């Protein structure tokens, strides 16, 4: 995120003013203290004219478990849990949360749809 901000010739304060976030929040995101939310990434993405996926560095996320793969796919699709649940049309956000945390797995009737979603 810092590299994209520097390439756009913005200070942290300028990016904060454009995005509606605080300078402290942007600083914490850039320093890895506080991971950015998808909502924050969307705001910054518009300001810096960069894709959300680029700013989020999602390619570095682990994908050893089903939950990790699902979260990575959801973020690559730039979807919140609610938006992912709506796209899947058969689950609610709580199901997405449980799947991403590996507390449960999709029922057999959802597997094909979820596998399509995982195709990123």
C-alpha positions in Angstrom: 0.0 0.0 0.0 2.8 2.4 0.9 4.5 1.8 -2.5 1.2 2.6 -4.3 0.7 5.7 -2.2 4.3 6.9 -2.9 3.9 6.3 -6.6 0.7 8.4 -6.5 2.7 11.1 -4.7 0.4 11.2 -1.7 1.4 11.8 1.9 -0.4 9.7 4.5 -2.4 12.8 5.4 -3.5 13.5 1.8 -4.6 9.9 1.3 -6.4 10.0 4.6 -8.3 13.1 3.5 -9.2 11.6 0.2 -10.3 8.3 1.6 -12.1 9.4 4.7 -9.8 7.3 6.9 -7.5 8.7 9.6 -3.8 9.1 9.0 -3.2 6.8 12.0 -5.3 4.1 10.4 -3.4 4.3 7.1 -0.1 4.3 9.0 -1.1 1.2 11.0 -2.2 -0.5 7.7 1.1 0.3 6.0 3.2 -0.9 8.9 1.3 -4.1 9.3 0.0 -3.2 12.7 -3.7 -3.3 11.7 -4.8 -5.2 8.6 -7.1 -3.2 6.4 -10.7 -4.1 6.1 -12.1 -4.7 2.7 -14.2 -1.5 3.1 -11.0 0.5 3.8 -9.2 -1.2 0.8 -12.0 -0.2 -1.5 -11.7 3.4 -0.4 -8.0 3.5 -0.8 -8.2 1.6 -4.1 -10.3 4.3 -5.6 -8.0 7.1 -4.4 -4.8 5.4 -5.7 -6.4 3.9 -8.9 -5.1 0.5 -7.9 -7.1 -2.8 -7.7 -8.1 -4.0 -4.3 -6.3 -7.2 -4.9 -3.0 -5.4 -5.5 -3.3 -3.3 -2.3 -4.4 -6.3 -0.2 -1.5 -8.5 -1.3 -4.0 -11.4 -1.2 -1.6 -13.6 -3.2 0.5 -14.0 0.0 -2.4 -15.4 2.0 -2.1 -19.0 3.1 -4.4 -21.6 1.4 -3.6 -24.8 3.2 -7.1 -25.3 4.6 -10.6 -25.0 3.0 -11.3 -22.0 5.1 -8.1 -20.2 4.0 -8.8 -21.0 0.4 -12.4 -19.6 0.8 -11.2 -16.4 2.5 -8.6 -15.8 -0.2 -11.1 -16.4 -3.0 -13.6 -14.1 -1.3 -11.1 -11.3 -1.0 -9.9 -11.8 -4.6 -13.5 -11.4 -5.6 -13.5 -8.2 -3.5 -16.5 -9.4 -1.5 -17.5 -9.0 2.1 -18.9 -12.1 3.9 -22.4 -10.7 3.3 -21.7 -10.2 -0.4 -20.2 -13.7 -0.7 -23.2 -15.2 1.0 -25.5 -13.4 -1.4 -23.4 -14.5 -4.4 -23.6 -18.1 -3.3 -27.3 -17.6 -2.8 -27.7 -20.6 -0.5 -25.9 -19.5 2.7 -25.7 -16.7 5.1 -22.7 -14.6 6.3 -22.5 -16.8 9.5 -21.9 -19.8 7.3 -19.1 -18.0 5.5 -17.6 -17.1 8.9 -17.8 -20.7 10.1 -16.3 -22.1 6.9 -13.4 -19.5 6.8 -12.6 -20.3 10.4 -12.7 -24.1 9.7 -15.4 -24.6 12.3 -17.6 -26.3 9.7 -17.6 -27.2 6.0 -20.3 -26.8 3.4 -22.9 -29.4 3.1 -22.6 -31.7 0.1 -25.4 -29.9 -1.7 -23.3 -26.6 -1.7 -19.9 -28.1 -2.7 -20.3 -27.6 -6.4 -21.3 -23.9 -6.0 -18.5 -23.3 -3.5 -15.9 -24.9 -5.7 -17.0 -22.6 -8.6 -16.6 -19.7 -6.2 -13.1 -20.9 -5.2 -12.0 -20.8 -8.9 -10.0 -17.5 -8.9 
